[in-house]
């Protein structure tokens, strides 16, 4: 491999023509579609976060309640896009080498963050209802 | 994932007899992604016209990238062409997220807009 270290993990080394062999184009396309699906999920999170901050009525008694719920969703959108790129690179490299596909961390990130946001939302709503 | 042996047998899966379906599905996936950008641009447009227009302008670019045929590329260039497109999407989403964050934090909110 011509590139090494941490940088290589984020560079499309899977596209390094000298490494491995060209995978079946259908697998390349499938990998690309998976990335695009995660991209749309990221965009949906950004839209949701923006909608919460800009359109919802303020929570009584919780001055920054809308920002507390909406801003992390927007940040998660950006994080998902970056991690999805890293996963696409790793998958493409594994396809070239004929290795087993690496385990994805994306569902874990998404599930953990959504669960966290659900708890935060419930707390904000409870505080607002008790006021 | 289909094993190489199964790919060569070509039995059962319609995609085995017509690999172009994978390309078509991928192209449609790009179109859906472009529509998602347009939807986000529409939401931001209500709050900040210039930012909304910038995000809306990304949508046709994404759509055009999806139409780029990689079929004519030499086999060893297929992933490279693909990687460039993937990077454009990633950079676009990160940029759009930052713009949305600015609009969300600094922009004037419309409290209770959903109730009107």
gemmi code that builds the backbone of each chain (N, CA, C; Angstrom):
import gemmi

chains = {
    "A": [
        ("UNK", (0.853, -1.184, 0.000), (0.000, 0.000, 0.000), (0.886, 1.230, 0.000)),
        ("UNK", (0.591, 2.194, -0.862), (1.449, 3.358, -0.975), (1.233, 4.330, 0.178)),
        ("UNK", (0.069, 4.321, 0.788), (-0.187, 5.230, 1.908), (-0.337, 4.403, 3.173)),
        ("UNK", (0.117, 4.993, 4.284), (0.025, 4.250, 5.527), (-0.424, 5.179, 6.641)),
        ("UNK", (-0.658, 4.576, 7.801), (-1.036, 5.359, 8.970), (-2.517, 5.693, 8.977)),
        ("UNK", (-2.869, 6.626, 9.854), (-4.279, 6.972, 10.024), (-4.860, 7.600, 8.776)),
        ("UNK", (-4.034, 8.375, 8.057), (-4.538, 9.053, 6.869), (-5.093, 8.048, 5.865)),
        ("UNK", (-4.403, 6.907, 5.778), (-4.811, 5.910, 4.792), (-6.218, 5.389, 5.053)),
        ("UNK", (-6.594, 5.375, 6.340), (-7.917, 4.858, 6.674), (-9.018, 5.741, 6.112)),
        ("UNK", (-8.701, 7.028, 5.869), (-9.717, 7.954, 5.380), (-9.534, 8.280, 3.905)),
        ("UNK", (-8.468, 7.813, 3.328), (-8.261, 8.031, 1.900), (-8.834, 6.824, 1.171)),
        ("UNK", (-9.429, 7.029, 0.019), (-9.996, 5.885, -0.673), (-8.924, 4.938, -1.178)),
        ("UNK", (-8.205, 4.347, -0.224), (-7.183, 3.376, -0.591), (-7.795, 2.197, -1.324)),
        ("UNK", (-9.120, 2.036, -1.098), (-9.819, 1.000, -1.846), (-9.755, 1.273, -3.326)),
        ("UNK", (-9.468, 2.546, -3.659), (-9.390, 2.912, -5.067), (-7.958, 2.861, -5.582)),
        ("UNK", (-7.028, 2.500, -4.694), (-5.641, 2.395, -5.123), (-5.530, 1.270, -6.147)),
        ("UNK", (-5.239, 1.624, -7.410), (-5.260, 0.609, -8.468), (-4.246, -0.509, -8.246)),
        ("UNK", (-3.232, -0.222, -7.406), (-2.197, -1.238, -7.205), (-2.565, -2.222, -6.115)),
        ("UNK", (-3.632, -1.935, -5.402), (-3.985, -2.791, -4.286), (-5.167, -3.679, -4.660)),
        ("UNK", (-5.017, -4.970, -4.427), (-6.110, -5.897, -4.684), (-6.497, -5.919, -6.150)),
        ("UNK", (-7.767, -6.201, -6.388), (-8.249, -6.218, -7.774), (-9.602, -5.544, -7.826)),
        ("UNK", (-9.960, -5.095, -9.037), (-11.211, -4.383, -9.214), (-12.386, -5.295, -8.858)),
        ("UNK", (-13.229, -4.872, -7.887), (-14.370, -5.723, -7.536), (-15.457, -5.664, -8.608)),
        ("UNK", (-16.381, -6.577, -8.507), (-17.556, -6.563, -9.378), (-18.213, -5.183, -9.275)),
        ("UNK", (-18.522, -4.584, -10.451), (-19.090, -3.228, -10.447), (-20.368, -3.156, -9.623)),
        ("UNK", (-21.123, -4.281, -9.588), (-22.372, -4.258, -8.814), (-22.101, -4.042, -7.335)),
        ("UNK", (-21.010, -4.596, -6.836), (-20.671, -4.405, -5.419), (-20.258, -2.960, -5.161)),
        ("UNK", (-19.515, -2.382, -6.137), (-19.144, -0.969, -6.013), (-20.386, -0.094, -5.968)),
        ("UNK", (-21.338, -0.394, -6.861), (-22.580, 0.385, -6.879), (-23.363, 0.199, -5.584)),
        ("UNK", (-23.410, -1.039, -5.083), (-24.146, -1.295, -3.842), (-23.532, -0.509, -2.682)),
        ("UNK", (-22.208, -0.467, -2.630), (-21.513, 0.297, -1.597), (-21.859, 1.782, -1.714)),
        ("UNK", (-21.910, 2.254, -2.962), (-22.239, 3.660, -3.206), (-23.672, 3.967, -2.767)),
        ("UNK", (-24.594, 3.034, -3.052), (-25.991, 3.263, -2.659), (-26.137, 3.296, -1.148)),
        ("UNK", (-25.376, 2.447, -0.464), (-25.427, 2.457, 1.006), (-24.967, 3.802, 1.535)),
        ("UNK", (-23.880, 4.312, 0.952), (-23.396, 5.637, 1.365), (-24.459, 6.702, 1.111)),
        ("UNK", (-25.098, 6.641, -0.065), (-26.108, 7.645, -0.395), (-27.293, 7.567, 0.566)),
        ("UNK", (-27.665, 6.346, 0.962), (-28.783, 6.188, 1.904), (-28.438, 6.841, 3.249)),
        ("UNK", (-27.190, 6.641, 3.704), (-26.774, 7.297, 4.955), (-26.734, 8.802, 4.774)),
        ("UNK", (-26.357, 9.276, 3.584), (-26.337, 10.723, 3.323), (-27.736, 11.316, 3.455)),
        ("UNK", (-28.715, 10.584, 2.920), (-30.091, 11.096, 3.030), (-30.554, 11.089, 4.480)),
        ("UNK", (-30.131, 10.078, 5.233), (-30.455, 10.065, 6.662), (-29.849, 11.284, 7.345)),
        ("UNK", (-28.592, 11.608, 6.981), (-27.923, 12.778, 7.564), (-28.689, 14.048, 7.222)),
        ("UNK", (-29.108, 14.178, 5.957), (-29.842, 15.374, 5.549), (-31.180, 15.470, 6.277)),
        ("UNK", (-31.843, 14.325, 6.468), (-33.124, 14.319, 7.185), (-32.931, 14.798, 8.625)),
        ("UNK", (-31.822, 14.398, 9.250), (-31.536, 14.848, 10.615), (-31.337, 16.365, 10.659)),
        ("UNK", (-30.632, 16.895, 9.643), (-30.412, 18.344, 9.586), (-31.754, 19.068, 9.443)),
        ("UNK", (-32.613, 18.561, 8.538), (-33.931, 19.176, 8.346), (-34.728, 19.128, 9.648)),
        ("UNK", (-34.699, 17.975, 10.327), (-35.447, 17.835, 11.579), (-34.940, 18.816, 12.631)),
        ("UNK", (-33.613, 18.901, 12.765), (-33.036, 19.819, 13.749), (-33.402, 21.259, 13.464)),
        ("UNK", (-33.298, 21.627, 12.188), (-33.629, 22.994, 11.796), (-35.112, 23.289, 12.038)),
        ("UNK", (-35.959, 22.332, 11.716), (-37.399, 22.503, 11.931), (-37.729, 22.692, 13.403)),
        ("UNK", (-37.079, 21.908, 14.261), (-37.330, 22.014, 15.701), (-36.947, 23.399, 16.214)),
        ("UNK", (-35.763, 23.875, 15.798), (-35.289, 25.166, 16.314), (-36.116, 26.322, 15.759)),
        ("UNK", (-36.453, 26.238, 14.471), (-37.055, 27.393, 13.820), (-38.579, 27.414, 13.859)),
        ("UNK", (-39.215, 26.280, 13.896), (-40.665, 26.261, 13.710), (-41.471, 25.935, 14.964)),
        ("UNK", (-40.905, 25.145, 15.871), (-41.677, 24.770, 17.064), (-41.889, 25.974, 17.971)),
        ("UNK", (-43.005, 26.006, 18.705), (-43.160, 27.059, 19.714), (-42.179, 26.827, 20.853)),
        ("UNK", (-41.737, 27.885, 21.541), (-40.777, 27.712, 22.640), (-41.376, 26.866, 23.755)),
        ("UNK", (-40.504, 26.111, 24.439), (-40.959, 25.345, 25.601), (-41.031, 26.294, 26.791)),
        ("UNK", (-42.199, 26.459, 27.421), (-42.289, 27.374, 28.566), (-41.388, 26.907, 29.703)),
        ("UNK", (-40.601, 27.823, 30.231), (-39.743, 27.506, 31.367), (-38.415, 26.907, 30.989)),
        ("UNK", (-38.222, 26.606, 29.704), (-36.922, 26.073, 29.256), (-36.433, 26.985, 28.127)),
        ("UNK", (-35.641, 28.005, 28.482), (-35.293, 29.042, 27.496), (-34.634, 28.493, 26.225)),
        ("UNK", (-33.715, 27.545, 26.381), (-33.002, 27.039, 25.207), (-33.436, 25.612, 24.861)),
        ("UNK", (-34.670, 25.284, 25.207), (-35.172, 23.923, 25.000), (-35.112, 23.474, 23.554)),
        ("UNK", (-35.534, 24.366, 22.644), (-35.547, 23.983, 21.227), (-34.131, 23.772, 20.703)),
        ("UNK", (-33.205, 24.631, 21.142), (-31.816, 24.470, 20.706), (-31.202, 23.194, 21.290)),
        ("UNK", (-31.606, 22.881, 22.523), (-31.072, 21.688, 23.184), (-31.448, 20.422, 22.408)),
        ("UNK", (-32.625, 20.437, 21.800), (-33.076, 19.263, 21.057), (-32.629, 19.315, 19.593)),
        ("UNK", (-32.684, 20.506, 18.995), (-32.448, 20.616, 17.553), (-30.988, 20.639, 17.133)),
        ("UNK", (-30.163, 21.382, 17.876), (-28.763, 21.543, 17.456), (-28.002, 20.210, 17.418)),
        ("UNK", (-28.164, 19.327, 18.441), (-27.452, 18.038, 18.345), (-27.849, 17.231, 17.115)),
        ("UNK", (-29.115, 17.365, 16.675), (-29.533, 16.630, 15.477), (-28.779, 17.130, 14.245)),
        ("UNK", (-28.593, 18.448, 14.162), (-27.860, 19.003, 13.024), (-26.401, 18.542, 13.060)),
        ("UNK", (-25.805, 18.578, 14.260), (-24.416, 18.130, 14.398), (-24.308, 16.643, 14.038)),
        ("UNK", (-25.293, 15.860, 14.490), (-25.271, 14.421, 14.169), (-25.318, 14.197, 12.662)),
        ("UNK", (-26.061, 15.068, 11.954), (-26.110, 14.960, 10.491), (-24.725, 15.076, 9.878)),
        ("UNK", (-23.961, 16.077, 10.342), (-22.598, 16.262, 9.810), (-21.705, 15.074, 10.180)),
        ("UNK", (-21.829, 14.603, 11.423), (-20.998, 13.473, 11.869), (-21.322, 12.226, 11.044)),
        ("UNK", (-22.609, 11.988, 10.822), (-23.008, 10.801, 10.045), (-22.411, 10.838, 8.645)),
        ("UNK", (-22.428, 12.033, 8.028), (-21.903, 12.144, 6.660), (-20.418, 11.790, 6.631)),
        ("UNK", (-19.669, 12.274, 7.631), (-18.222, 12.015, 7.653), (-17.943, 10.533, 7.933)),
        ("UNK", (-18.671, 9.970, 8.895), (-18.453, 8.552, 9.218), (-18.877, 7.675, 8.038)),
        ("UNK", (-19.953, 8.078, 7.352), (-20.403, 7.297, 6.188), (-19.321, 7.272, 5.113)),
        ("UNK", (-18.617, 8.391, 4.953), (-17.525, 8.421, 3.975), (-16.423, 7.439, 4.378)),
        ("UNK", (-16.063, 7.467, 5.674), (-15.034, 6.535, 6.157), (-15.427, 5.081, 5.947)),
        ("UNK", (-16.709, 4.798, 6.168), (-17.180, 3.420, 5.995), (-17.159, 3.016, 4.530)),
        ("UNK", (-17.510, 3.977, 3.663), (-17.477, 3.683, 2.228), (-16.050, 3.328, 1.802)),
        ("UNK", (-15.080, 4.089, 2.319), (-13.675, 3.828, 1.985), (-13.268, 2.434, 2.478)),
        ("UNK", (-13.623, 2.112, 3.717), (-13.222, 0.813, 4.296), (-13.874, -0.342, 3.532)),
        ("UNK", (-15.165, -0.156, 3.194), (-15.853, -1.218, 2.452), (-15.236, -1.422, 1.074)),
        ("UNK", (-14.917, -0.292, 0.432), (-14.363, -0.402, -0.920), (-12.999, -1.104, -0.882)),
        ("UNK", (-12.221, -0.796, 0.159), (-10.913, -1.434, 0.287), (-11.076, -2.939, 0.521)),
        ("UNK", (-12.046, -3.283, 1.393), (-12.275, -4.705, 1.670), (-12.724, -5.439, 0.409)),
        ("UNK", (-13.555, -4.765, -0.402), (-14.012, -5.387, -1.647), (-12.833, -5.639, -2.582)),
        ("UNK", (-11.922, -4.661, -2.647), (-10.758, -4.821, -3.534), (-9.865, -5.973, -3.086)),
        ("UNK", (-9.718, -6.102, -1.755), (-8.823, -7.135, -1.238), (-9.487, -8.498, -1.154)),
        ("UNK", (-10.838, -8.502, -1.273), (-11.548, -9.764, -1.100), (-11.703, -10.142, 0.361)),
        ("UNK", (-11.523, -9.154, 1.254), (-11.692, -9.400, 2.688), (-13.175, -9.367, 3.053)),
        ("UNK", (-13.505, -9.904, 4.247), (-14.876, -9.740, 4.740), (-15.151, -8.256, 4.985)),
        ("UNK", (-16.408, -7.841, 4.773), (-16.729, -6.431, 4.979), (-16.613, -6.090, 6.463)),
        ("UNK", (-16.012, -4.927, 6.794), (-15.872, -4.552, 8.203), (-17.228, -4.261, 8.836)),
        ("UNK", (-17.285, -4.438, 10.146), (-18.540, -4.180, 10.859), (-18.795, -2.674, 10.902)),
        ("UNK", (-20.048, -2.293, 10.654), (-20.389, -0.872, 10.605), (-20.690, -0.324, 12.000)),
        ("UNK", (-20.193, 0.895, 12.266), (-20.495, 1.535, 13.550), (-21.654, 2.522, 13.415)),
        ("UNK", (-22.110, 2.730, 12.173), (-23.147, 3.743, 11.942), (-24.452, 3.458, 12.680)),
        ("UNK", (-24.979, 2.222, 12.616), (-26.242, 1.979, 13.336), (-26.086, 2.252, 14.828)),
        ("UNK", (-24.927, 1.922, 15.384), (-24.703, 2.146, 16.810), (-24.720, 3.644, 17.117)),
        ("UNK", (-24.020, 4.438, 16.289), (-23.988, 5.892, 16.492), (-25.401, 6.465, 16.412)),
        ("UNK", (-26.134, 6.038, 15.375), (-27.482, 6.579, 15.157), (-28.402, 6.191, 16.310)),
        ("UNK", (-28.382, 4.911, 16.686), (-29.284, 4.440, 17.742), (-28.952, 5.120, 19.073)),
        ("UNK", (-27.669, 5.209, 19.407), (-27.279, 5.806, 20.688), (-27.686, 7.278, 20.736)),
        ("UNK", (-27.440, 8.004, 19.630), (-27.762, 9.426, 19.644), (-29.264, 9.653, 19.689)),
        ("UNK", (-30.023, 8.875, 18.912), (-31.473, 9.068, 18.921), (-32.041, 8.731, 20.301)),
        ("UNK", (-31.520, 7.678, 20.925), (-31.986, 7.339, 22.274), (-31.655, 8.482, 23.237)),
        ("UNK", (-30.440, 9.017, 23.135), (-30.052, 10.145, 23.982), (-30.951, 11.352, 23.768)),
        ("UNK", (-31.249, 11.630, 22.478), (-32.092, 12.785, 22.164), (-33.513, 12.579, 22.658)),
        ("UNK", (-33.995, 11.339, 22.613), (-35.342, 11.047, 23.119), (-35.404, 11.334, 24.618)),
        ("UNK", (-34.354, 10.951, 25.336), (-34.317, 11.208, 26.782), (-34.281, 12.717, 27.053)),
        ("UNK", (-33.414, 13.435, 26.308), (-33.332, 14.891, 26.484), (-34.689, 15.542, 26.186)),
        ("UNK", (-35.338, 15.104, 25.093), (-36.641, 15.672, 24.729), (-37.658, 15.426, 25.834)),
        ("UNK", (-37.656, 14.212, 26.387), (-38.611, 13.884, 27.448), (-38.372, 14.773, 28.673)),
        ("UNK", (-37.094, 14.970, 29.007), (-36.775, 15.814, 30.168), (-37.236, 17.258, 29.925)),
        ("UNK", (-36.938, 17.785, 28.727), (-37.347, 19.158, 28.402), (-38.866, 19.294, 28.481)),
        ("UNK", (-39.583, 18.308, 27.933), (-41.051, 18.358, 27.957), (-41.586, 18.288, 29.381)),
        ("UNK", (-40.973, 17.430, 30.204), (-41.424, 17.288, 31.595), (-41.217, 18.593, 32.365)),
        ("UNK", (-40.020, 19.190, 32.210), (-39.739, 20.454, 32.898), (-40.736, 21.513, 32.447)),
        ("UNK", (-40.965, 21.548, 31.131), (-41.875, 22.548, 30.587), (-43.310, 22.317, 31.066)),
        ("UNK", (-43.714, 21.058, 31.250), (-45.075, 20.759, 31.701), (-45.256, 21.083, 33.178)),
        ("UNK", (-44.168, 20.943, 33.943), (-44.267, 21.173, 35.386), (-44.271, 22.654, 35.731)),
        ("UNK", (-43.812, 23.491, 34.808), (-43.769, 24.925, 35.106), (-45.178, 25.526, 35.081)),
    ],
    "B": [
        ("UNK", (-24.223, -10.485, 0.626), (-23.494, -10.232, -0.616), (-23.385, -11.526, -1.417)),
        ("UNK", (-23.524, -11.406, -2.703), (-23.472, -12.568, -3.553), (-22.032, -13.048, -3.706)),
        ("UNK", (-21.835, -14.324, -3.595), (-20.485, -14.843, -3.762), (-20.138, -14.886, -5.236)),
        ("UNK", (-18.846, -14.861, -5.546), (-18.454, -14.901, -6.958), (-19.022, -16.120, -7.683)),
        ("UNK", (-19.082, -17.234, -6.972), (-19.612, -18.442, -7.615), (-21.067, -18.231, -8.021)),
        ("UNK", (-21.833, -17.611, -7.090), (-23.246, -17.381, -7.393), (-23.396, -16.393, -8.539)),
        ("UNK", (-22.465, -15.404, -8.602), (-22.544, -14.427, -9.685), (-22.366, -15.103, -11.034)),
        ("UNK", (-21.460, -16.056, -11.055), (-21.197, -16.712, -12.328), (-22.333, -17.638, -12.741)),
        ("UNK", (-23.020, -18.182, -11.735), (-24.108, -19.097, -12.090), (-25.264, -18.331, -12.722)),
        ("UNK", (-25.536, -17.090, -12.233), (-26.540, -16.253, -12.860), (-27.948, -16.766, -12.718)),
        ("UNK", (-28.237, -17.545, -11.698), (-29.572, -18.111, -11.566), (-30.401, -17.305, -10.580)),
        ("UNK", (-31.651, -17.115, -10.898), (-32.577, -16.539, -9.923), (-32.652, -15.028, -9.944)),
        ("UNK", (-31.593, -14.364, -9.616), (-31.612, -12.913, -9.479), (-31.642, -12.247, -10.852)),
        ("UNK", (-32.683, -11.392, -11.120), (-32.737, -10.724, -12.427), (-31.517, -9.856, -12.678)),
        ("UNK", (-30.913, -9.374, -11.564), (-29.750, -8.505, -11.734), (-28.567, -9.256, -12.333)),
        ("UNK", (-28.573, -10.565, -12.128), (-27.463, -11.357, -12.665), (-27.486, -11.346, -14.191)),
        ("UNK", (-28.699, -11.314, -14.747), (-28.789, -11.322, -16.208), (-28.685, -9.910, -16.777)),
        ("UNK", (-28.919, -8.891, -15.934), (-28.812, -7.514, -16.400), (-28.162, -6.660, -15.320)),
        ("UNK", (-26.838, -6.613, -15.278), (-26.151, -5.829, -14.247), (-26.456, -4.336, -14.345)),
        ("UNK", (-27.023, -3.903, -15.472), (-27.353, -2.482, -15.625), (-28.372, -2.020, -14.602)),
        ("UNK", (-29.129, -2.963, -14.045), (-30.111, -2.587, -13.022), (-29.425, -1.962, -11.810)),
        ("UNK", (-28.252, -2.450, -11.478), (-27.514, -1.889, -10.330), (-27.165, -0.436, -10.610)),
        ("UNK", (-26.737, -0.184, -11.846), (-26.394, 1.197, -12.217), (-27.638, 2.079, -12.159)),
        ("UNK", (-28.767, 1.535, -12.624), (-30.018, 2.307, -12.627), (-30.471, 2.617, -11.202)),
        ("UNK", (-30.384, 1.607, -10.336), (-30.771, 1.829, -8.933), (-29.886, 2.881, -8.284)),
        ("UNK", (-28.603, 2.823, -8.611), (-27.671, 3.800, -8.039), (-27.990, 5.197, -8.538)),
        ("UNK", (-28.336, 5.288, -9.831), (-28.685, 6.593, -10.393), (-29.929, 7.162, -9.698)),
        ("UNK", (-30.923, 6.288, -9.470), (-32.135, 6.730, -8.771), (-31.811, 7.165, -7.347)),
        ("UNK", (-30.863, 6.464, -6.740), (-30.458, 6.813, -5.385), (-29.837, 8.213, -5.357)),
        ("UNK", (-29.050, 8.514, -6.379), (-28.482, 9.862, -6.486), (-29.597, 10.895, -6.633)),
        ("UNK", (-30.619, 10.558, -7.427), (-31.732, 11.492, -7.619), (-32.441, 11.759, -6.294)),
        ("UNK", (-32.667, 10.688, -5.507), (-33.316, 10.881, -4.201), (-32.461, 11.761, -3.292)),
        ("UNK", (-31.158, 11.577, -3.369), (-30.276, 12.398, -2.543), (-30.360, 13.865, -2.969)),
        ("UNK", (-30.407, 14.094, -4.290), (-30.531, 15.474, -4.787), (-31.844, 16.093, -4.305)),
        ("UNK", (-32.927, 15.296, -4.307), (-34.220, 15.803, -3.830), (-34.137, 16.153, -2.342)),
        ("UNK", (-33.381, 15.336, -1.583), (-33.213, 15.629, -0.155), (-32.515, 16.973, 0.047)),
        ("UNK", (-31.500, 17.234, -0.775), (-30.824, 18.538, -0.691), (-31.826, 19.659, -1.007)),
        ("UNK", (-32.651, 19.451, -2.043), (-33.619, 20.469, -2.423), (-34.620, 20.707, -1.286)),
        ("UNK", (-35.027, 19.626, -0.613), (-35.977, 19.759, 0.497), (-35.369, 20.587, 1.620)),
        ("UNK", (-34.118, 20.296, 1.948), (-33.440, 21.065, 2.995), (-33.307, 22.524, 2.573)),
        ("UNK", (-32.961, 22.744, 1.295), (-32.858, 24.118, 0.778), (-34.179, 24.851, 0.917)),
        ("UNK", (-35.294, 24.149, 0.645), (-36.619, 24.751, 0.774), (-36.919, 25.161, 2.208)),
        ("UNK", (-36.530, 24.300, 3.164), (-36.764, 24.616, 4.583), (-35.954, 25.842, 4.991)),
        ("UNK", (-34.673, 25.857, 4.581), (-33.802, 26.979, 4.964), (-34.249, 28.266, 4.268)),
        ("UNK", (-34.787, 28.120, 3.051), (-35.224, 29.282, 2.275), (-36.229, 30.135, 3.052)),
        ("UNK", (-37.051, 29.487, 3.857), (-38.058, 30.215, 4.640), (-37.417, 31.109, 5.698)),
        ("UNK", (-36.216, 30.691, 6.138), (-35.577, 31.430, 7.232), (-34.526, 32.401, 6.718)),
        ("UNK", (-33.779, 31.972, 5.716), (-32.680, 32.785, 5.210), (-32.561, 32.537, 3.710)),
        ("UNK", (-32.956, 33.550, 2.922), (-33.094, 33.360, 1.474), (-31.763, 32.982, 0.822)),
        ("UNK", (-30.702, 33.703, 1.166), (-29.423, 33.464, 0.493), (-28.903, 32.060, 0.805)),
        ("UNK", (-28.918, 31.704, 2.103), (-28.457, 30.363, 2.486), (-29.305, 29.292, 1.819)),
        ("UNK", (-30.604, 29.524, 1.789), (-31.501, 28.556, 1.151), (-31.180, 28.379, -0.322)),
        ("UNK", (-30.909, 29.499, -1.004), (-30.590, 29.419, -2.431), (-29.271, 28.675, -2.653)),
        ("UNK", (-28.298, 28.902, -1.744), (-27.011, 28.198, -1.869), (-27.231, 26.690, -1.768)),
        ("UNK", (-28.035, 26.279, -0.775), (-28.286, 24.837, -0.592), (-29.094, 24.289, -1.772)),
        ("UNK", (-30.070, 25.088, -2.236), (-30.866, 24.647, -3.392), (-29.975, 24.449, -4.617)),
        ("UNK", (-28.949, 25.301, -4.749), (-28.060, 25.211, -5.916), (-27.237, 23.926, -5.897)),
        ("UNK", (-27.062, 23.338, -4.702), (-26.297, 22.092, -4.616), (-27.085, 20.935, -5.246)),
        ("UNK", (-28.420, 21.009, -5.144), (-29.260, 19.887, -5.598), (-29.007, 19.496, -7.059)),
        ("UNK", (-29.055, 20.474, -8.015), (-28.801, 20.061, -9.409), (-27.389, 19.523, -9.632)),
        ("UNK", (-26.429, 20.024, -8.834), (-25.053, 19.512, -8.969), (-25.021, 18.030, -8.593)),
        ("UNK", (-25.672, 17.693, -7.471), (-25.720, 16.302, -7.025), (-26.432, 15.445, -8.068)),
        ("UNK", (-27.533, 15.992, -8.599), (-28.287, 15.240, -9.610), (-27.416, 14.972, -10.828)),
        ("UNK", (-26.648, 16.010, -11.240), (-25.791, 15.854, -12.420), (-24.694, 14.818, -12.164)),
        ("UNK", (-24.142, 14.839, -10.955), (-23.105, 13.857, -10.612), (-23.654, 12.443, -10.742)),
        ("UNK", (-24.922, 12.287, -10.336), (-25.545, 10.967, -10.426), (-25.734, 10.504, -11.851)),
        ("UNK", (-25.834, 11.469, -12.776), (-26.043, 11.105, -14.179), (-24.727, 10.758, -14.872)),
        ("UNK", (-23.623, 11.135, -14.239), (-22.330, 10.829, -14.863), (-22.198, 9.319, -15.017)),
        ("UNK", (-22.023, 8.912, -16.195), (-21.876, 7.481, -16.412), (-20.437, 7.066, -16.141)),
        ("UNK", (-20.276, 6.039, -15.349), (-18.926, 5.545, -15.094), (-18.647, 4.306, -15.934)),
        ("UNK", (-19.619, 4.006, -16.795), (-19.467, 2.764, -17.553), (-18.320, 2.843, -18.554)),
        ("UNK", (-18.013, 4.076, -19.012), (-16.958, 4.196, -20.008), (-15.562, 4.256, -19.412)),
        ("UNK", (-15.486, 4.326, -18.071), (-14.177, 4.422, -17.431), (-13.468, 3.082, -17.479)),
        ("UNK", (-12.135, 3.132, -17.579), (-11.386, 1.879, -17.445), (-11.677, 1.272, -16.067)),
        ("UNK", (-11.638, -0.045, -15.971), (-12.010, -0.690, -14.711), (-11.261, -0.138, -13.503)),
        ("UNK", (-9.965, 0.178, -13.687), (-9.209, 0.630, -12.522), (-9.522, 2.073, -12.160)),
        ("UNK", (-10.304, 2.771, -13.004), (-10.666, 4.147, -12.675), (-12.062, 4.247, -12.095)),
        ("UNK", (-12.819, 3.174, -12.172), (-14.208, 3.230, -11.710), (-14.318, 3.712, -10.272)),
        ("UNK", (-13.545, 3.146, -9.326), (-13.671, 3.612, -7.949), (-13.129, 5.021, -7.755)),
        ("UNK", (-12.157, 5.427, -8.593), (-11.602, 6.768, -8.432), (-12.651, 7.800, -8.803)),
        ("UNK", (-13.323, 7.584, -9.921), (-14.412, 8.472, -10.312), (-15.456, 8.488, -9.217)),
        ("UNK", (-15.758, 7.322, -8.700), (-16.751, 7.186, -7.657), (-16.318, 7.938, -6.413)),
        ("UNK", (-15.034, 7.807, -6.048), (-14.546, 8.434, -4.823), (-14.691, 9.947, -4.899)),
        ("UNK", (-14.439, 10.529, -6.082), (-14.571, 11.977, -6.219), (-16.011, 12.397, -5.949)),
        ("UNK", (-16.949, 11.625, -6.491), (-18.363, 11.975, -6.288), (-18.761, 11.823, -4.826)),
        ("UNK", (-18.272, 10.765, -4.195), (-18.596, 10.523, -2.792), (-18.068, 11.670, -1.932)),
        ("UNK", (-16.860, 12.150, -2.270), (-16.282, 13.242, -1.478), (-17.092, 14.524, -1.642)),
        ("UNK", (-17.611, 14.755, -2.865), (-18.436, 15.951, -3.085), (-19.656, 15.912, -2.173)),
        ("UNK", (-20.301, 14.738, -2.098), (-21.492, 14.595, -1.241), (-21.125, 14.872, 0.217)),
        ("UNK", (-20.030, 14.253, 0.678), (-19.640, 14.403, 2.091), (-19.374, 15.865, 2.420)),
        ("UNK", (-18.574, 16.523, 1.572), (-18.255, 17.932, 1.818), (-19.531, 18.774, 1.772)),
        ("UNK", (-20.432, 18.463, 0.828), (-21.676, 19.230, 0.719), (-22.503, 19.108, 1.996)),
        ("UNK", (-22.633, 17.880, 2.505), (-23.480, 17.692, 3.691), (-22.875, 18.398, 4.907)),
        ("UNK", (-21.549, 18.287, 5.052), (-20.909, 18.963, 6.187), (-21.103, 20.480, 6.059)),
        ("UNK", (-20.919, 21.010, 4.848), (-21.117, 22.445, 4.630), (-22.545, 22.866, 4.897)),
        ("UNK", (-23.485, 22.068, 4.383), (-24.898, 22.380, 4.565), (-25.278, 22.305, 6.053)),
        ("UNK", (-24.693, 21.341, 6.773), (-24.966, 21.233, 8.210), (-24.472, 22.467, 8.944)),
        ("UNK", (-23.277, 22.925, 8.576), (-22.742, 24.121, 9.231), (-23.618, 25.338, 8.934)),
        ("UNK", (-24.045, 25.473, 7.677), (-24.936, 26.589, 7.328), (-26.238, 26.501, 8.126)),
        ("UNK", (-26.783, 25.283, 8.223), (-28.037, 25.101, 8.961), (-27.843, 25.435, 10.435)),
        ("UNK", (-26.668, 25.069, 10.947), (-26.366, 25.354, 12.354), (-26.345, 26.869, 12.574)),
        ("UNK", (-25.721, 27.579, 11.632), (-25.673, 29.038, 11.755), (-27.084, 29.621, 11.712)),
        ("UNK", (-27.890, 29.128, 10.759), (-29.263, 29.631, 10.639), (-30.045, 29.309, 11.910)),
        ("UNK", (-29.826, 28.096, 12.450), (-30.582, 27.679, 13.637), (-30.201, 28.510, 14.857)),
        ("UNK", (-28.897, 28.786, 15.007), (-28.439, 29.483, 16.217), (-28.604, 31.001, 16.084)),
        ("UNK", (-28.273, 31.533, 14.918), (-28.256, 32.985, 14.754), (-29.522, 33.532, 14.100)),
        ("UNK", (-30.175, 32.696, 13.287), (-31.312, 33.180, 12.520), (-32.503, 33.486, 13.406)),
        ("UNK", (-33.375, 34.397, 12.927), (-34.586, 34.691, 13.695), (-35.558, 33.515, 13.617)),
        ("UNK", (-35.950, 33.010, 14.766), (-36.885, 31.886, 14.752), (-38.306, 32.417, 14.581)),
        ("UNK", (-39.181, 31.558, 14.157), (-40.590, 31.907, 13.992), (-41.364, 31.066, 14.992)),
        ("UNK", (-41.425, 31.509, 16.254), (-42.028, 30.666, 17.275), (-43.462, 30.297, 16.926)),
        ("UNK", (-43.738, 29.035, 17.001), (-45.093, 28.570, 16.783), (-45.528, 28.613, 15.332)),
        ("UNK", (-44.564, 28.628, 14.417), (-44.914, 28.694, 13.002), (-45.777, 27.512, 12.571)),
        ("UNK", (-45.585, 26.370, 13.241), (-46.350, 25.187, 12.866), (-47.815, 25.320, 13.283)),
        ("UNK", (-48.122, 26.285, 14.155), (-49.509, 26.430, 14.631), (-50.297, 27.402, 13.785)),
        ("UNK", (-49.618, 28.056, 12.843), (-50.339, 29.066, 12.058), (-51.086, 28.443, 10.907)),
    ],
}
model = gemmi.Model(1)
for chain_id, residues in chains.items():
    chain = gemmi.Chain(chain_id)
    for i, (resn, *xyz) in enumerate(residues, 1):
        res = gemmi.Residue()
        res.name, res.seqid = resn, gemmi.SeqId(i, " ")
        for name, pos in zip(("N", "CA", "C"), xyz):
            atom = gemmi.Atom()
            atom.name, atom.element = name, gemmi.Element(name[0])
            atom.pos, atom.b_iso = gemmi.Position(*pos), 0.0
            res.add_atom(atom)
        chain.add_residue(res)
    model.add_chain(chain)
structure = gemmi.Structure()
structure.add_model(model)
structure.setup_entities()
